[in-house]
Amino acid sequence: MRKLDRPAAPECLAAETEEQAQAQRARYEASHYPSGAWRALWNDLDKDKDGVSGVRRALLAMSEGECAYCGLWIGNDHMQVDHVLPKERFPLVAYAWENLLPACDACNRHKASFVPASLSDKAVVDPCLRDHVPHDFVFEKDRLFTEIARDDRLIDPSFDAPDQHVALLLDIPAYAPKSPIGRLTYKQLLHRREIADRLRRVREAARVVVEGDCPPEILQAFAVASSHPTLFRRFAEYWRALAPNDPAR
């Protein structure tokens, strides 16, 4: 898990001007089909020639195509749009840009409908609704995630510095929680056999490539082929740093 720099909302979800805010409020008013199913506008707004929505394109650009939680390269074909606060419990933040993250199917499934205990009976709304709908809190992370749900939520890589909450122990390899939200995130998302297996596999692949003294472009190709580009590069840096002190590696 790494820090993600969240850009401004894509134009199709922007709510900076009053006109944009009105359009966003209209989306919430029509958030469900008559059948009761969600209008998954995160998949439908501003589609390009390949049928990829503007929201999905922005999320993939933010994470460089990786799952925000485990780092698996997902691309558009295998990306789930995760809601930091689940839409089933917090429907009035379902279209809030700050509430969306790219996730792989497995992480999205394991995260499920996790709700911070401190927000379990609270109404949270998109900022564009603050003057229009009764609520307990506005979805503004600077307050909501540092004061209200400070210790009982999961890590949001687009808000938190993940390394402050979960350490990647490169020599073992394994994840180790360092904070209350790190422990919750580890239990909910990272304490999985397939993730432990991936760590070992990617670590070993990086060792082989570094020992082979491959040029940067070849190393990058292996990083992509590993399906965990960022994780592969971290392990490659680990092996390079170890080399002067352990010639045999």
HUFENNOR-V897727 format. One record per residue. N is the residue number from 1. RES is the residue in one small letter. PSI is psi in radians with two decimals (* if undefined). Layout:
n->(N	N)
res->(RES	RES)
psi->(PSI	PSI)
This chain:
n->(1	2	3	4	5	6	7	8	9	10	11	12	13	14	15	16	17	18	19	20	21	22	23	24	25	26	27	28	29	30	31	32	33	34	35	36	37	38	39	40	41	42	43	44	45	46	47	48	49	50	51	52	53	54	55	56	57	58	59	60	61	62	63	64	65	66	67	68	69	70	71	72	73	74	75	76	77	78	79	80	81	82	83	84	85	86	87	88	89	90	91	92	93	94	95	96	97	98	99	100	101	102	103	104	105	106	107	108	109	110	111	112	113	114	115	116	117	118	119	120	121	122	123	124	125	126	127	128	129	130	131	132	133	134	135	136	137	138	139	140	141	142	143	144	145	146	147	148	149	150	151	152	153	154	155	156	157	158	159	160	161	162	163	164	165	166	167	168	169	170	171	172	173	174	175	176	177	178	179	180	181	182	183	184	185	186	187	188	189	190	191	192	193	194	195	196	197	198	199	200	201	202	203	204	205	206	207	208	209	210	211	212	213	214	215	216	217	218	219	220	221	222	223	224	225	226	227	228	229	230	231	232	233	234	235	236	237	238	239	240	241	242	243	244	245	246	247	248	249)
res->(m	r	k	l	d	r	p	a	a	p	e	c	l	a	a	e	t	e	e	q	a	q	a	q	r	a	r	y	e	a	s	h	y	p	s	g	a	w	r	a	l	w	n	d	l	d	k	d	k	d	g	v	s	g	v	r	r	a	l	l	a	m	s	e	g	e	c	a	y	c	g	l	w	i	g	n	d	h	m	q	v	d	h	v	l	p	k	e	r	f	p	l	v	a	y	a	w	e	n	l	l	p	a	c	d	a	c	n	r	h	k	a	s	f	v	p	a	s	l	s	d	k	a	v	v	d	p	c	l	r	d	h	v	p	h	d	f	v	f	e	k	d	r	l	f	t	e	i	a	r	d	d	r	l	i	d	p	s	f	d	a	p	d	q	h	v	a	l	l	l	d	i	p	a	y	a	p	k	s	p	i	g	r	l	t	y	k	q	l	l	h	r	r	e	i	a	d	r	l	r	r	v	r	e	a	a	r	v	v	v	e	g	d	c	p	p	e	i	l	q	a	f	a	v	a	s	s	h	p	t	l	f	r	r	f	a	e	y	w	r	a	l	a	p	n	d	p	a	r)
psi->(2.32	2.85	2.33	2.33	1.87	2.15	3.12	2.72	2.49	2.67	-0.58	-0.24	0.10	2.57	0.63	-0.75	2.87	-0.64	-0.76	-0.71	-0.69	-0.73	-0.68	-0.73	-0.66	-0.60	-0.72	-0.63	-0.45	0.69	-0.28	2.58	2.85	-0.50	-0.27	-0.18	2.61	2.51	1.78	1.21	-0.38	-0.34	-0.17	-0.40	2.40	0.96	2.51	-3.01	-0.36	0.05	0.30	2.21	2.78	-0.58	-0.83	-0.71	-0.74	-0.69	-0.74	-0.67	-0.69	-0.68	0.11	0.67	0.13	2.72	2.32	-0.34	-0.97	-0.19	0.07	2.35	2.12	-0.56	-3.03	-0.61	-0.49	0.31	2.34	2.43	1.87	2.49	2.05	-0.93	2.07	2.40	-0.51	-0.63	-0.49	1.20	-0.39	0.29	0.23	-0.50	0.18	2.16	-0.73	-0.22	0.08	2.41	2.65	2.33	2.67	2.89	-0.73	-0.78	-0.69	-0.66	-0.74	-0.60	-0.65	-2.36	0.85	2.27	2.22	2.37	-0.63	-0.24	0.10	-0.53	0.40	2.65	2.13	2.35	2.69	2.46	-0.54	-0.19	0.02	-0.62	0.18	-0.34	2.36	2.48	2.88	-0.72	2.62	2.51	1.41	1.88	-0.55	-0.56	-0.85	-0.71	-0.20	-0.31	-0.88	-0.96	0.82	-0.72	0.03	0.46	3.11	2.79	2.34	1.82	-0.27	-0.05	-0.77	2.84	1.74	-0.62	-0.31	-0.25	-0.49	2.19	2.46	1.92	1.75	-0.47	-0.35	-0.90	2.66	2.82	2.54	2.11	2.59	-0.13	2.97	-0.79	-0.43	-0.71	-0.72	-0.74	-0.72	-0.83	-0.73	-0.63	-0.69	-0.23	1.18	2.49	-0.72	-0.53	-0.73	-0.73	-0.71	-0.75	-0.82	-0.73	-0.78	-0.67	-0.78	-0.70	-0.71	-0.67	-0.80	-0.73	-0.74	-0.72	-0.52	-0.02	0.80	2.54	2.83	-0.69	-0.57	-0.71	-0.73	-0.68	-0.70	-0.62	-0.80	-0.75	-0.44	-0.24	0.09	1.21	-0.87	-0.76	-0.74	-0.79	-0.62	-0.72	-0.63	-0.74	-0.66	-0.83	-0.64	-0.75	-0.55	-0.48	-0.82	-0.47	-0.22	1.40	-0.54	-0.36	*)
